[in-house]
Amino acid sequence: MKKEEFISLMDSMHQEEKEEHLRKNADYADREGKNILANFERVSQNLNITPQTALLIYMEKHIDAIRTYIRYGSVTSEPIEGRIKDARVYLSLLRAMVEQRKALERKDKVLAFG
C-alpha cells in the first residue's frame, strides 16, 4: 500500500469510528449525554474495579477476535474491520480517560499551590 492510500484509509477509518461512537454512545453515556465515560464509571462502581479495567474488559472481546483473525485468517461473528474499529474506539475512550486524569491532576496542583 502506498503512503497516500494509507493516509486515505486512516481518514476513512477515523470517520467510521466517529460515526460508530456517536451511534453507540447514546446507550452508554449518562442520560444527558455529557459524560461519555459514564458506563465505565458505573461498571467500575458495581464491580469494584477501575473504569480503565472496565474498558479493558470490554475491549478484550474485540482484541480476542483480532487474535483469532491473525491466528486463523478469519472470524465468523462479524467482519474483522468492525472489530478493529471497535478496538480503536475503545483506545480513543482510554485516551479520554488519560486526558481526564491529567486535567484532574493539574487542577489538584493548582488548588494545592494556588
Phi, psi and omega in degrees: 000136179280157182305315181297321178294321179294317178298319177296319177298315179299318178299316179296317180297318180298318179296316177299320181293320177298316179297318178298315179299313181297323181290317186271330189293338178303329179277345187248334179288176173291167186300331178278350180074015183273327183252100182290346182260008186302320180300315181294324178292319178296312181297319181297321177292316181296325185253001180057049175230173178280157174302325179295322178293319177301315178299316180299320179297315178298316184290331184301327178302318181286321178296321178298318177295322177295319176301316179299317179300315181295320182289315190244352177087001178195161169226150186257341187287321177197162181302144181300329179301324178292321178294319177297315179300312181298317179298319179293324176296316177298321177296324176294322177294322175298319177300321177299320177296318179299313180296322178297316179298316179300318180297318178294321178295319178296318180296318178298321179295318179297316180293323182290324184253355188305000000 
